[in-house]
Amino acid sequence: MDVLYFAWVRERIGVPKERVETDAATVSALVDELRAREDRYAAAFADLSALRVAVDQELTDFDASIAGAREIAFFPPMTGG
């Protein structure tokens, strides 16, 4: 699946997008796998309350299933104005 990173998440990880092979069943499990990769991922995912996630362009929670997903996107909360 494709994993996309936006704003400061992209800056901490260093890439805007990557292809990830995973057996994770949920977004949270995927995050755990990513955190274990390197310090830059651990830093980006240190505080999940500061992040939002979308699975196949649908905003969802970190306990959401990613079975069959093609795209996961991580980004900070957006403010209106």
Buried (B, 14 or more C-beta within 10 A) or exposed (E): BEBBBBEEBBEBBEEEEEEBEBEBEBBBBBBEBBBEEEEBBEEBBEEEEEBBBBBEEEEBEBEBEBEEBEBBBBBEEEEEE
